[in-house]
């Protein structure tokens, strides 16, 4: 994929975080309570001023790019109920995702979703 760094994917993010995402970010010095918010049994990236906590409006880049959540790494490939893994129409560069890239990343996305669903069950 060719990213244009438009930041649209960082606006009003609802990106869910796995336990591994949280541990990786905390391990690099970020405070969990600052970058995440619990929504019932789901942990998500926090939004600040309408954007992801890690989005730097001055540079237009992610401050935690190397440690970013797996869902961010896979984006713009998302999972739609009833359809499976698809390219998110919201991303202006989604057209640069090849069928091969979609097929390659789809299993990783499905595994991530199952893992986060298991983690949610444990939080109940």
DOZA-250083 format. One record per residue: residue number from 0; z, x, y of N, C-alpha, C in turn; residue in one letter. Coordinates in steps of 0.001 Angstrom, whole numbers, plus 524288, in hexadecimal, padded with zeros to 5 digits. Example, Ala and Ser with C-alpha at 12.3 -4.5 7.8 and 13.67 -1.06 7.14 Angstrom:
{pos->0&n.pz->81E78&n.px->83386&n.py->7E9C6&ca.pz->81E78&ca.px->8300C&ca.py->7EE6C&c.pz->81E78&c.px->83390&c.py->7F31C&code->a} .
{pos->1&n.pz->81BA8&n.px->83232&n.py->7F736&ca.pz->81BE4&ca.px->83566&ca.py->7FBDC&c.pz->81EBE&c.px->83264&c.py->8001E&code->s} .
This chain:
{pos->0&n.pz->80000&n.px->80348&n.py->7FB60&ca.pz->80000&ca.px->80000&ca.py->80000&c.pz->80000&c.px->8036D&c.py->804D4&code->x} .
{pos->1&n.pz->7FD66&n.px->801A4&n.py->808BE&ca.pz->7FD89&ca.px->8043D&ca.py->80DD9&c.pz->800EC&c.px->800EC&c.py->81171&code->x} .
{pos->2&n.pz->80551&n.px->80302&n.py->81306&ca.pz->808E6&ca.px->80031&ca.py->8167F&c.pz->80778&c.px->80161&c.py->81C2A&code->x} .
{pos->3&n.pz->8075C&n.px->7FD4E&n.py->81F5C&ca.pz->8061E&ca.px->7FE03&ca.py->824EE&c.pz->80B04&c.px->7FECE&c.py->8283B&code->x} .
{pos->4&n.pz->80F9E&n.px->7FE8F&n.py->825C7&ca.pz->814A0&ca.px->7FF09&ca.py->82885&c.pz->81545&c.px->7FADE&c.py->82CB8&code->x} .
{pos->5&n.pz->8134E&n.px->7F62B&n.py->82BA4&ca.pz->813C0&ca.px->7F1E4&ca.py->82F69&c.pz->81952&c.px->7EFBB&c.py->82FB2&code->x} .
{pos->6&n.pz->81C64&n.px->7F078&n.py->82B95&ca.pz->821CA&ca.px->7EEA1&ca.py->82B8F&c.pz->8227B&c.px->7E8E8&c.py->82A35&code->x} .
{pos->7&n.pz->81E3E&n.px->7E61E&n.py->8290A&ca.pz->81EBE&ca.px->7E08B&ca.py->827C5&c.pz->8224E&c.px->7DFA8&c.py->82316&code->x} .
{pos->8&n.pz->821FE&n.px->7E313&n.py->81F3F&ca.pz->8252B&ca.px->7E264&ca.py->81A8A&c.pz->82AF7&c.px->7E348&c.py->81BAC&code->x} .
{pos->9&n.pz->82C2D&n.px->7E587&n.py->82015&ca.pz->83199&ca.px->7E69B&ca.py->8218C&c.pz->833E3&c.px->7E244&c.py->82503&code->x} .
{pos->10&n.pz->830A2&n.px->7DE8C&n.py->82695&ca.pz->83270&ca.px->7DA38&ca.py->829E1&c.pz->83500&c.px->7D60A&c.py->8268A&code->x} .
{pos->11&n.pz->83997&n.px->7D44A&n.py->82830&ca.pz->83C65&ca.px->7D01E&ca.py->8256E&c.pz->83C3E&c.px->7D0F4&c.py->81F88&code->x} .
{pos->12&n.pz->83D5C&n.px->7D5B6&n.py->81DE9&ca.pz->83D12&ca.px->7D6FB&ca.py->81863&c.pz->84103&c.px->7D3DC&c.py->8152C&code->x} .
{pos->13&n.pz->83F68&n.px->7D282&n.py->81097&ca.pz->842D1&ca.px->7CFF2&ca.py->80CCD&c.pz->84305&c.px->7D343&c.py->807DB&code->x} .
{pos->14&n.pz->84229&n.px->7D856&n.py->80884&ca.pz->841CF&ca.px->7DBEF&ca.py->8041B&c.pz->846FC&c.px->7DC2A&c.py->8012E&code->x} .
{pos->15&n.pz->846B7&n.px->7DAD2&n.py->7FC31&ca.pz->84B51&ca.px->7DB2D&ca.py->7F8DA&c.pz->84C2A&c.px->7E0D1&c.py->7F73B&code->x} .
{pos->16&n.pz->85110&n.px->7E220&n.py->7F656&ca.pz->85285&ca.px->7E76D&ca.py->7F4D9&c.pz->854D3&c.px->7E779&c.py->7EF61&code->x} .
{pos->17&n.pz->85339&n.px->7EB3F&n.py->7EC4D&ca.pz->85598&ca.px->7EC05&ca.py->7E729&c.pz->85A55&c.px->7EF92&c.py->7E7D4&code->x} .
{pos->18&n.pz->85D7A&n.px->7EFD9&n.py->7E3CF&ca.pz->861EC&ca.px->7F370&ca.py->7E3E1&c.pz->86028&c.px->7F90B&c.py->7E493&code->x} .
{pos->19&n.pz->85BB6&n.px->7FA64&n.py->7E237&ca.pz->859A0&ca.px->7FFB0&ca.py->7E2C8&c.pz->857E5&c.px->800C2&c.py->7E85D&code->x} .
{pos->20&n.pz->85584&n.px->7FCD3&n.py->7EAE8&ca.pz->853F5&ca.px->7FD6F&ca.py->7F064&c.pz->858C6&c.px->7FE93&c.py->7F3BB&code->x} .
{pos->21&n.pz->85CC7&n.px->7FB7A&n.py->7F2F5&ca.pz->86192&ca.px->7FC0D&ca.py->7F608&c.pz->86402&c.px->80166&c.py->7F515&code->x} .
{pos->22&n.pz->86479&n.px->802F9&n.py->7F02C&ca.pz->866D8&ca.px->80811&ca.py->7EEE8&c.pz->863B6&c.px->80C85&c.py->7F148&code->x} .
{pos->23&n.pz->85E83&n.px->80C34&n.py->7F113&ca.pz->85B32&ca.px->8104F&ca.py->7F349&c.pz->85C0B&c.px->810C3&c.py->7F930&code->x} .
{pos->24&n.pz->85C32&n.px->80C58&n.py->7FBE1&ca.pz->85CE5&ca.px->80C64&ca.py->8018E&c.pz->8625A&c.px->80E34&c.py->80319&code->x} .
{pos->25&n.pz->8664D&n.px->80C59&n.py->8004C&ca.pz->86BAD&ca.px->80E06&ca.py->8015C&c.pz->86C35&c.px->813E0&c.py->80045&code->x} .
{pos->26&n.pz->869AC&n.px->815B2&n.py->7FC2E&ca.pz->869E3&ca.px->81B3C&ca.py->7FABB&c.pz->86795&c.px->81ED9&c.py->7FEC7&code->x} .
{pos->27&n.pz->8645B&n.px->81CC2&n.py->80232&ca.pz->86219&ca.px->82003&ca.py->80654&c.pz->864F5&c.px->81F66&c.py->80B81&code->x} .
{pos->28&n.pz->86960&n.px->81C8B&n.py->80B5B&ca.pz->86CAB&ca.px->81C4A&ca.py->81001&c.pz->86CB4&c.px->81723&c.py->812F1&code->x} .
{pos->29&n.pz->8698E&n.px->8136B&n.py->8114F&ca.pz->86992&ca.px->80E58&ca.py->813F6&c.pz->86E21&c.px->80B0A&c.py->811FC&code->x} .
{pos->30&n.pz->8704E&n.px->807E5&n.py->8155D&ca.pz->874AF&ca.px->80480&ca.py->8140B&c.pz->8729A&c.px->7FF38&c.py->8122C&code->x} .
{pos->31&n.pz->8741F&n.px->7FDAF&n.py->80D84&ca.pz->87231&ca.px->7F8DA&ca.py->80B21&c.pz->872E7&c.px->7F419&c.py->80EAD&code->x} .
{pos->32&n.pz->87758&n.px->7F3B5&n.py->8112C&ca.pz->8786D&ca.px->7EF28&ca.py->8147F&c.pz->874FE&c.px->7EEFD&c.py->81957&code->x} .
{pos->33&n.pz->872C5&n.px->7F369&n.py->81AC9&ca.pz->86F55&ca.px->7F38C&ca.py->81F59&c.pz->869BB&c.px->7F215&c.py->81E03&code->x} .
{pos->34&n.pz->867C6&n.px->7F39E&n.py->81966&ca.pz->86247&ca.px->7F2A1&ca.py->81826&c.pz->86156&c.px->7EDE6&c.py->814B0&code->x} .
{pos->35&n.pz->8658B&n.px->7EB9A&n.py->81288&ca.pz->864B6&ca.px->7E737&ca.py->80EF9&c.pz->86818&c.px->7E28A&c.py->8106F&code->x} .
{pos->36&n.pz->86676&n.px->7DE19&n.py->80E6C&ca.pz->86954&ca.px->7D942&ca.py->80F39&c.pz->8691E&c.px->7D631&c.py->80A1D&code->x} .
{pos->37&n.pz->86D87&n.px->7D3C8&n.py->808B7&ca.pz->86DB8&ca.px->7D095&ca.py->803FA&c.pz->86C4C&c.px->7CAF9&c.py->80563&code->x} .
{pos->38&n.pz->868E4&n.px->7C8CF&n.py->8023D&ca.pz->86716&ca.px->7C369&ca.py->802DC&c.pz->8682B&c.px->7C0BF&c.py->7FDAA&code->x} .
{pos->39&n.pz->86CFA&n.px->7BEC7&n.py->7FD12&ca.pz->86E88&ca.px->7BCC7&ca.py->7F7F9&c.pz->86EF9&c.px->7C153&c.py->7F436&code->x} .
{pos->40&n.pz->86C25&n.px->7C118&n.py->7EFDF&ca.pz->86C2B&ca.px->7C551&ca.py->7EC06&c.pz->867DA&c.px->7C952&c.py->7ECF9&code->x} .
{pos->41&n.pz->864FD&n.px->7C8AB&n.py->7F131&ca.pz->8609E&ca.px->7CC1B&ca.py->7F270&c.pz->8621B&c.px->7CFC0&c.py->7F6DF&code->x} .
{pos->42&n.pz->860B9&n.px->7D4BC&n.py->7F646&ca.pz->8619A&ca.px->7D893&ca.py->7FA6E&c.pz->85C43&c.px->7D9DC&c.py->7FCBA&code->x} .
{pos->43&n.pz->85BEC&n.px->7D98D&n.py->801DB&ca.pz->856FA&ca.px->7DA6A&ca.py->804A3&c.pz->857A3&c.px->7DE8B&c.py->808E0&code->x} .
{pos->44&n.pz->85331&n.px->7E08F&n.py->80AA0&ca.pz->85344&ca.px->7E3F2&ca.py->80F39&c.pz->854E4&c.px->7E0BB&c.py->813FA&code->x} .
{pos->45&n.pz->85805&n.px->7E302&n.py->8173D&ca.pz->859B5&ca.px->7E074&ca.py->81C0E&c.pz->85565&c.px->7E0D5&c.py->82026&code->x} .
{pos->46&n.pz->854E7&n.px->7DCC4&n.py->82336&ca.pz->85156&ca.px->7DCC6&ca.py->827AE&c.pz->85481&c.px->7DDCC&c.py->82CA4&code->x} .
{pos->47&n.pz->85269&n.px->7E0F9&n.py->83008&ca.pz->854BD&ca.px->7E210&ca.py->8351C&c.pz->85078&c.px->7E11A&c.py->83928&code->x} .
{pos->48&n.pz->85186&n.px->7DDA8&n.py->83CC8&ca.pz->84DA5&ca.px->7DC41&ca.py->840C6&c.pz->8486F&c.px->7DA9E&c.py->83E4F&code->x} .
{pos->49&n.pz->848C9&n.px->7D7BF&n.py->839E9&ca.pz->84426&ca.px->7D59D&ca.py->8376C&c.pz->84123&c.px->7D957&c.py->833EC&code->x} .
{pos->50&n.pz->8434C&n.px->7DDF6&n.py->83313&ca.pz->840A4&ca.px->7E1D1&ca.py->82FC2&c.pz->84484&c.px->7E438&c.py->82BEE&code->x} .
{pos->51&n.pz->84252&n.px->7E686&n.py->827D4&ca.pz->8457E&ca.px->7E939&ca.py->823F2&c.pz->8491E&c.px->7ED2F&c.py->82693&code->x} .
{pos->52&n.pz->84DC4&n.px->7ED9F&n.py->82494&ca.pz->8519D&ca.px->7F158&ca.py->8268B&c.pz->84F57&c.px->7F6DC&c.py->8270F&code->x} .
{pos->53&n.pz->84BF9&n.px->7F863&n.py->82374&ca.pz->849E8&ca.px->7FDB5&ca.py->8235D&c.pz->84518&c.px->7FE78&c.py->826D2&code->x} .
{pos->54&n.pz->84301&n.px->7FA57&n.py->828F5&ca.pz->83E49&ca.px->7FACE&ca.py->82C2B&c.pz->83FAB&c.px->7FD33&c.py->83172&code->x} .
{pos->55&n.pz->83CD6&n.px->8013B&n.py->832EE&ca.pz->83D99&ca.px->803C6&ca.py->837FB&c.pz->83963&c.px->801CE&c.py->83BB2&code->x} .
{pos->56&n.pz->83ABD&n.px->7FE66&n.py->83F70&ca.pz->836C9&ca.px->7FC27&ca.py->842E3&c.pz->8340D&c.px->80030&c.py->8465E&code->x} .
{pos->57&n.pz->83696&n.px->80488&n.py->84770&ca.pz->8341F&ca.px->80888&ca.py->84AC1&c.pz->82FAE&c.px->80B4E&c.py->847E9&code->x} .
{pos->58&n.pz->8309A&n.px->80CAD&n.py->84300&ca.pz->82C96&ca.px->80F79&ca.py->8400D&c.pz->82926&c.px->80BCC&c.py->83CDA&code->x} .
{pos->59&n.pz->82B23&n.px->80707&n.py->83BF3&ca.pz->82843&ca.px->80358&ca.py->838AE&c.pz->82886&c.px->804BE&c.py->832E9&code->x} .
{pos->60&n.pz->82C75&n.px->807CD&n.py->83179&ca.pz->82CE1&ca.px->809A2&ca.py->82C12&c.pz->83239&c.px->80875&c.py->829C5&code->x} .
{pos->61&n.pz->83289&n.px->808F6&n.py->824B6&ca.pz->83764&ca.px->80819&ca.py->821D6&c.pz->83AC0&c.px->80D06&c.py->8220B&code->x} .
{pos->62&n.pz->83FAF&n.px->80C57&n.py->8239B&ca.pz->8433C&ca.px->810D2&ca.py->823D4&c.pz->84503&c.px->8128F&c.py->81E6B&code->x} .
{pos->63&n.pz->84456&n.px->80F35&n.py->81A87&ca.pz->845FD&ca.px->81078&ca.py->8152E&c.pz->84148&c.px->8108F&c.py->81183&code->x} .
{pos->64&n.pz->83CD2&n.px->81221&n.py->8137E&ca.pz->837EF&ca.px->811B8&ca.py->8108E&c.pz->83850&c.px->8142E&c.py->80B1B&code->x} .
{pos->65&n.pz->83A56&n.px->818D1&n.py->80AB3&ca.pz->83AA7&ca.px->81B75&ca.py->80598&c.pz->83E90&c.px->818E0&c.py->801F1&code->x} .
{pos->66&n.pz->84263&n.px->8161A&n.py->80413&ca.pz->8465B&ca.px->81381&ca.py->800EA&c.pz->845A1&c.px->80D89&c.py->800D9&code->x} .
{pos->67&n.pz->84167&n.px->80B9D&n.py->80307&ca.pz->840A9&ca.px->805FB&ca.py->803B0&c.pz->840FB&c.px->80317&c.py->7FE7C&code->x} .
{pos->68&n.pz->8425A&n.px->7FE1B&n.py->7FEB3&ca.pz->842C6&ca.px->7FAF5&ca.py->7F9EE&c.pz->83DA9&c.px->7FAC4&c.py->7F6EB&code->x} .
{pos->69&n.pz->83E15&n.px->7FA08&n.py->7F1D9&ca.pz->83974&ca.px->7F9D1&ca.py->7EE8B&c.pz->835DE&c.px->7F557&c.py->7F03B&code->x} .
{pos->70&n.pz->8380F&n.px->7F0F2&n.py->7F1CD&ca.pz->834CF&ca.px->7EC9F&ca.py->7F3A2&c.pz->83176&c.px->7EE26&c.py->7F848&code->x} .
{pos->71&n.pz->83385&n.px->7F167&n.py->7FBB2&ca.pz->83083&ca.px->7F358&ca.py->8002B&c.pz->82C3A&c.px->7F70B&c.py->7FE56&code->x} .
{pos->72&n.pz->82D6A&n.px->7FA24&n.py->7FA64&ca.pz->82988&ca.px->7FDCB&ca.py->7F84C&c.pz->824F3&c.px->7FADE&c.py->7F5D7&code->x} .
{pos->73&n.pz->82610&n.px->7F66D&n.py->7F375&ca.pz->8220B&ca.px->7F363&ca.py->7F0C8&c.pz->81EF2&c.px->7EFE0&c.py->7F47A&code->x} .
{pos->74&n.pz->8213E&n.px->7EE8A&n.py->7F8E6&ca.pz->81EAE&ca.px->7EB08&ca.py->7FC97&c.pz->8196B&c.px->7ED45&c.py->7FE45&code->x} .
{pos->75&n.pz->8156F&n.px->7EA18&n.py->7FED5&ca.pz->81530&ca.px->7E46B&ca.py->7FF58&c.pz->81472&c.px->7E165&c.py->7FA3C&code->x} .
{pos->76&n.pz->815BA&n.px->7E3D9&n.py->7F5DD&ca.pz->81591&ca.px->7E0FD&ca.py->7F0EF&c.pz->81AAF&c.px->7DE00&c.py->7F075&code->x} .
{pos->77&n.pz->81A40&n.px->7D8F0&n.py->7EFF7&ca.pz->81EBE&ca.px->7D56F&ca.py->7EFA0&c.pz->81E12&c.px->7D1DE&c.py->7EAF0&code->x} .
{pos->78&n.pz->8223F&n.px->7CF23&n.py->7E98B&ca.pz->82215&ca.px->7CB8F&ca.py->7E51D&c.pz->82248&c.px->7C5F7&c.py->7E711&code->x} .
{pos->79&n.pz->81E6D&n.px->7C2DF&n.py->7E578&ca.pz->81E56&ca.px->7BD50&ca.py->7E6C5&c.pz->81F37&c.px->7BA32&c.py->7E1CD&code->x} .
{pos->80&n.pz->822FA&n.px->7B69F&n.py->7E202&ca.pz->82405&ca.px->7B34A&ca.py->7DD7D&c.pz->81F04&c.px->7B078&c.py->7DBF6&code->x} .
{pos->81&n.pz->81DE3&n.px->7B06D&n.py->7D702&ca.pz->8194B&ca.px->7ADBF&ca.py->7D50C&c.pz->8144E&c.px->7B0F7&c.py->7D54E&code->x} .
{pos->82&n.pz->8145F&n.px->7B543&n.py->7D846&ca.pz->80FB5&ca.px->7B88C&ca.py->7D8C8&c.pz->81096&c.px->7BE0F&c.py->7D6CC&code->x} .
{pos->83&n.pz->8155A&n.px->7BFF6&n.py->7D74D&ca.pz->8167F&ca.px->7C559&ca.py->7D5CD&c.pz->815E5&c.px->7C8FF&c.py->7DA68&code->x} .
{pos->84&n.pz->8149E&n.px->7CDDD&n.py->7D93F&ca.pz->81412&ca.px->7D1DB&ca.py->7DD52&c.pz->80EF2&c.px->7D116&c.py->7E03C&code->x} .
{pos->85&n.pz->80F56&n.px->7D0E2&n.py->7E565&ca.pz->80AC8&ca.px->7D02B&ca.py->7E8CC&c.pz->80B77&c.px->7D39B&c.py->7ED9C&code->x} .
{pos->86&n.pz->8074D&n.px->7D42B&n.py->7F091&ca.pz->80789&ca.px->7D700&ca.py->7F584&c.pz->808F8&c.px->7D318&c.py->7F9C0&code->x} .
{pos->87&n.pz->80CFB&n.px->7D460&n.py->7FCC9&ca.pz->80ED5&ca.px->7D0F7&ca.py->800F5&c.pz->80AC0&c.px->7D094&c.py->8054C&code->x} .
{pos->88&n.pz->80915&n.px->7CBCE&n.py->80670&ca.pz->80537&ca.px->7CADE&ca.py->80A95&c.pz->8073C&c.px->7CC63&c.py->80FFB&code->x} .
{pos->89&n.pz->80C62&n.px->7CCC2&n.py->8109B&ca.pz->80EC1&ca.px->7CE05&ca.py->815A0&c.pz->80D7F&c.px->7D39D&c.py->8175B&code->x} .
{pos->90&n.pz->80C88&n.px->7D701&n.py->81389&ca.pz->80B85&ca.px->7DC83&ca.py->814BB&c.pz->805E1&c.px->7DD36&c.py->8167C&code->x} .
{pos->91&n.pz->8050A&n.px->7DF32&n.py->81B3E&ca.pz->7FFB2&ca.px->7DFE1&ca.py->81D21&c.pz->7FC9B&c.px->7E405&c.py->81A27&code->x} .
{pos->92&n.pz->7FF39&n.px->7E74A&n.py->8172A&ca.pz->7FC85&ca.px->7EB51&ca.py->81424&c.pz->7FC70&c.px->7EA06&c.py->80E51&code->x} .
{pos->93&n.pz->7FDFC&n.px->7E546&n.py->80CFE&ca.pz->7FE11&ca.px->7E3A8&ca.py->80789&c.pz->7F8D1&c.px->7E43A&c.py->804E0&code->x} .
{pos->94&n.pz->7F4B0&n.px->7E3BE&n.py->807EC&ca.pz->7EF6F&ca.px->7E436&ca.py->805A8&c.pz->7EE53&c.px->7E9AD&c.py->8038A&code->x} .
{pos->95&n.pz->7F19B&n.px->7ED80&n.py->804E5&ca.pz->7F0C7&ca.px->7F2CA&ca.py->802F3&c.pz->7F350&c.px->7F3A7&c.py->7FD9C&code->x} .
{pos->96&n.pz->7F60D&n.px->7EFB9&n.py->7FB99&ca.pz->7F85B&ca.px->7F00F&ca.py->7F65B&c.pz->7F40A&c.px->7EF16&c.py->7F261&code->x} .
{pos->97&n.pz->7F33B&n.px->7F2BF&n.py->7EEF6&ca.pz->7EF40&ca.px->7F223&ca.py->7EAE6&c.pz->7F179&c.px->7EEEC&c.py->7E65D&code->x} .
{pos->98&n.pz->7EE0A&n.px->7ECD2&n.py->7E33D&ca.pz->7EFBA&ca.px->7E9FB&ca.py->7DE89&c.pz->7F2D8&c.px->7ED9C&c.py->7DAF9&code->x} .
{pos->99&n.pz->7F130&n.px->7F27C&n.py->7DAAC&ca.pz->7F3FC&ca.px->7F646&ca.py->7D76B&c.pz->7F98C&c.px->7F717&c.py->7D964&code->x} .
{pos->100&n.pz->7FA28&n.px->7F79F&n.py->7DE83&ca.pz->7FF64&ca.px->7F85A&ca.py->7E0BE&c.pz->802C1&c.px->7F390&c.py->7DFBE&code->x} .
{pos->101&n.pz->80082&n.px->7EEE9&n.py->7E050&ca.pz->80363&ca.px->7EA16&ca.py->7DF39&c.pz->80521&c.px->7E9FD&c.py->7D987&code->x} .
{pos->102&n.pz->801A1&n.px->7EB2C&n.py->7D5EE&ca.pz->802F3&ca.px->7EB25&ca.py->7D056&c.pz->80703&c.px->7EF54&c.py->7CF08&code->x} .
{pos->103&n.pz->806CE&n.px->7F3AA&n.py->7D1C5&ca.pz->80A7C&ca.px->7F7F2&ca.py->7D0CD&c.pz->80FF4&c.px->7F6A3&c.py->7D2C6&code->x} .
{pos->104&n.pz->81043&n.px->7F43C&n.py->7D761&ca.pz->81558&ca.px->7F325&ca.py->7D9C6&c.pz->817CF&c.px->7EE06&c.py->7D7F8&code->x} .
{pos->105&n.pz->814B8&n.px->7EA65&n.py->7D5FE&ca.pz->816C0&ca.px->7E54B&ca.py->7D460&c.pz->81B1F&c.px->7E5B4&c.py->7D04F&code->x} .
{pos->106&n.pz->81A86&n.px->7E8E2&n.py->7CC2F&ca.pz->81ECA&ca.px->7E945&ca.py->7C85F&c.pz->823D8&c.px->7EB6E&c.py->7CABC&code->x} .
{pos->107&n.pz->8235D&n.px->7EF1C&n.py->7CE64&ca.pz->827FF&ca.px->7F144&ca.py->7D0FE&c.pz->82AB0&c.px->7ED0A&c.py->7D425&code->x} .
{pos->108&n.pz->827A7&n.px->7E9CB&n.py->7D6CB&ca.pz->829E0&ca.px->7E57E&ca.py->7D9D0&c.pz->82CA6&c.px->7E19C&c.py->7D640&code->x} .
{pos->109&n.pz->82A3D&n.px->7E043&n.py->7D1ED&ca.pz->82CA4&ca.px->7DC8A&ca.py->7CE45&c.pz->831B2&c.px->7DEB5&c.py->7CC00&code->x} .
{pos->110&n.pz->831CD&n.px->7E3BD&n.py->7CAC5&ca.pz->8368C&ca.px->7E63E&ca.py->7C8DA&c.pz->83ACA&c.px->7E623&c.py->7CD07&code->x} .
{pos->111&n.pz->83960&n.px->7E741&n.py->7D1D6&ca.pz->83D1A&ca.px->7E71C&ca.py->7D62A&c.pz->83F66&c.px->7E1A3&c.py->7D6D1&code->x} .
{pos->112&n.pz->83C2F&n.px->7DDB0&n.py->7D688&ca.pz->83E07&ca.px->7D84D&ca.py->7D721&c.pz->841D8&c.px->7D6EB&c.py->7D2CA&code->x} .
{pos->113&n.pz->84099&n.px->7D85D&n.py->7CDF9&ca.pz->84431&ca.px->7D74B&ca.py->7C99B&c.pz->84962&c.px->7DA19&c.py->7CA6C&code->x} .
{pos->114&n.pz->8491C&n.px->7DEFF&n.py->7CC2C&ca.pz->84DDF&ca.px->7E20B&ca.py->7CD16&c.pz->85142&c.px->7DF72&c.py->7D145&code->x} .
{pos->115&n.pz->84ED0&n.px->7DDCF&n.py->7D590&ca.pz->851DC&ca.px->7DB55&ca.py->7D9BF&c.pz->85400&c.px->7D60C&c.py->7D805&code->x} .
{pos->116&n.pz->85117&n.px->7D32A&n.py->7D4D7&ca.pz->85314&ca.px->7CE38&ca.py->7D2BE&c.pz->857DA&c.px->7CF2B&c.py->7CF55&code->x} .
{pos->117&n.pz->857B7&n.px->7D33F&n.py->7CC15&ca.pz->85C3D&ca.px->7D49E&ca.py->7C8DC&c.pz->860E5&c.px->7D61B&c.py->7CC44&code->x} .
{pos->118&n.pz->85FF5&n.px->7D903&n.py->7D06B&ca.pz->8642B&ca.px->7DA97&ca.py->7D3F4&c.pz->8668C&c.px->7D5D1&c.py->7D6A4&code->x} .
{pos->119&n.pz->86356&n.px->7D205&n.py->7D80F&ca.pz->86548&ca.px->7CD36&ca.py->7DA8D&c.pz->868DF&c.px->7CA42&c.py->7D6D2&code->x} .
{pos->120&n.pz->86765&n.px->7CA03&n.py->7D1E9&ca.pz->86A9A&ca.px->7C73F&ca.py->7CDF6&c.pz->86FE8&c.px->7C9D3&c.py->7CD79&code->x} .
{pos->121&n.pz->87009&n.px->7CEF5&n.py->7CDBC&ca.pz->874FD&ca.px->7D1CE&ca.py->7CD50&c.pz->8787E&c.px->7D0F4&c.py->7D202&code->x} .
{pos->122&n.pz->8762F&n.px->7CFAB&n.py->7D684&ca.pz->8793E&ca.px->7CED4&ca.py->7DB47&c.pz->87BD2&c.px->7C974&c.py->7DB75&code->x} .
{pos->123&n.pz->87A02&n.px->7C5F1&n.py->7D829&ca.pz->87C17&ca.px->7C090&ca.py->7D83F&c.pz->881B3&c.px->7C068&c.py->7D68E&code->x} .
